Amino acid sequence: MKPIPRLLAALLLSGLATFAQAERADRSKPMNIEADALTYDDKQKLSVFTGNVVLTKGSIIMRGGKLEVRQDDAGNQFGVLYAAGTKRAFFHQKREGVDEYMEGEGRTIHYDSKADTVRLVQQAEIRRLMGTRVADTITGSDILYNNTTEVVTVDGGVRSATDQGTPVPGRQGRVRAVLTPQTPAGGAPAPGSTPLQPSGSLNQERP
């Protein structure tokens, strides 16, 4: 997986991770996949599922049109999920110890159980749900979050010069975020939840 070329936003979560701390046991759970067809390449140790793909792994749910999966000798699983048609691929996972969920969409979704990361690419969006209510939303061109380090990074992508989408080389797009205040009427933070905290590198390009 290629690194994100320019990080226009790095969201560091203080205390408990708002987006990134998911069910810790998920990475060790078996991967269950349903699809219309399967092709297995023994030489490359690659399984390709196509047509109405649904993946479950613990609390993780992923849906899309095509899924490529491989596993290394240590049992680590790596998957690339592709969107079906004009739709976006979908990802959903429960957070650890609270009634909160994280879900996201993108044209492709890269899952890496070894690094414990999920990367959403093109038309990417990630949301934090408190129960069924959407609390926070972040959109960008390329979103990477790491469940171990509790860091979410977002790349805004190429900005368009016109409404027709003519790209301007060297110009970057915008990262957009909607963050809901986590302060109930009494003034104390909502139990089991931590507001999203931007790090000092927000809107700074990586050297």
N, C-alpha and C positions, 0 to 999 in steps of 0.2 A: 504494500500500500504506500503510495507516494505521500510525502508530507505535504501539509497545506502550505502553499507558496507564500502567502502573506496573511498574517493573523491580524485582522482589523479589530477583533475584540477578544479578550481573555477574561472569562468570568470566574473568579475564584470564590468558592463558597466557604464562608467562615462557619466554624462549629460543625454542625451536621451538614451534609451536602444537600442542597435543595434539589438539584437535578440528578447529580451523579451517583449518590449512594443508593443502590438498588438492592434487591434481595441477594445477599452474599452467596447463598446456596445455589443460585441459578446456574453458575458456571460449571458446577459439577453434576448437574442433572442431565439425564439422557435427552438427546435431541430427537423429537418426533416430527415427521414430515409427511404431509399428504399432498398429492399432485395428480395431474392427469397422466403424466408420463415420466419415466426415469431412464437416464442413460448413464452407465457406469464405465469409466475408463480405468482399468486396473493398473495400467502402466503409470498414469499420473495420480492414481488414487483419488480420482475426482468423480463426484456424483453430481449430475445435472438434472434437476427437477423442473418440469415445465407444465404450465396450465393450472391456474387457480391454486397456487402454492400456499399452503398454510403450515407454518413451523411453530411448534411449542417446545419450550425448554424451561421447566419450572414455571415461574410466573411470566416468562417471556412469550409474547405472541408476535409473529411476523407474517405479513401477507403480501403477495406480489405475483408477478407473472412468470418469473424464472428464478431459480435458486441454484447457485453453484456451491458445493460443500466439499471440503477436504479435512482430513484429520492427520496430525503428525503422530510419530511413534510414542510420544508421551501422552497421547489422548486429547491434546488440545484441538478444538474445533474452530474452523474458519469458514465463514459463509459470506457470499455476495448475493444480495437479493435485488432483482431488477423489477421495475414497474411494468405493469401490463397496459399497453396502449398509451393513452393520454393520462392515465391515473398515476398516482405516486405510490411507491412501496410504503408499507406501514409497519411501525414498531411500537410495542407496548410492554411495559414492565412495572411491577410493583416495587415501591420503595421499602427499605428495611424498617420494620418495627412500627410503621404508622399507616394510617388509611390514606395513603397518597400514591399516585402513580405517575410515571413519566411515559410519554408517548411522542412519536415523531414520524415525519414523512419525508421522502425524498425520491428522486428518480432512481437512485441506487442506495442501498444500505449495506455497509460492511460491518460484519460482526466478528470479533476476535476474542475468543474465550481466554487465551493465554495472556494477552495484555489487558483483558477485561474492559474493552472499549467498543463503542458503536460509533460509526461515522455515517452521516447522512449527506449525500452529495446531490447538488442541483435542486433548486426549488425546495431547499431544506427548511424544515420547521420542527421545533421541539416545544413541547408543552408540559407543564407540571399540573396535575390534577389533584385536588383535595376531595377525595371521594369521587364524585362525578362532575364537580365544578372545576373549570379551568382557572388556575390561579396565575400562572406566568406563561408567556409565549415569547419565543425568540425565533426570528427568521433570518436566513442568510443563504449564501450559495453553498457553503460547506461547513458542516457542524460536526465537531468531534468532542465526545465526552468520555471521560475516564472514570470508572467507578472506584478505582483504587486511590488515585490522587485527588479526586473530588474537584476536578477542573473541567470546565466547558470552554472550548475555543470556537470562535465563529469567524468565517471569512465572508465578506460582503460580496465578492465576485466582481465581474466587470460591469461598470455602469453604462447604461444606454444613452446615446446622444439624442434620440427622438423617441416618440411614442411607438414607433414601428420597431424599435429595438436595435437600431444600428449601433454596434459596439464602438467604443473609443479606446484604442490600444493604450495601455498604461494607466487608465483611470479605473478606480475601484468603485464598486457599488456600495450599498449601505446595509448595515446590520440594524434590524429593528427589534425592539423589545417592549413588551407590555408586562410590567411587574406589579402585582397586586400587594398593597400594604398588608402585613401580617399582624396588625394590631387590633384586637377586639375592643369592645367598648370600655373595658376596665383599664386599658392602656398597656397591659402585659402582652408579650408575644403569644401567639396561638400555640397551645401545647402540641409538642411533637412536630413542629414546623419551624424552619429557619428562613428568613427572607433572603432573596438573592442579593449578593454583594459583589459589585464590580471591582476588579483589581486595579492597580495603578497603571497597568498596561492597556487599559481600555482605549480604543481608537489609536493605538500606536502600532506602527509597522515593526516587524521583527527585523533586526539588523541582518 
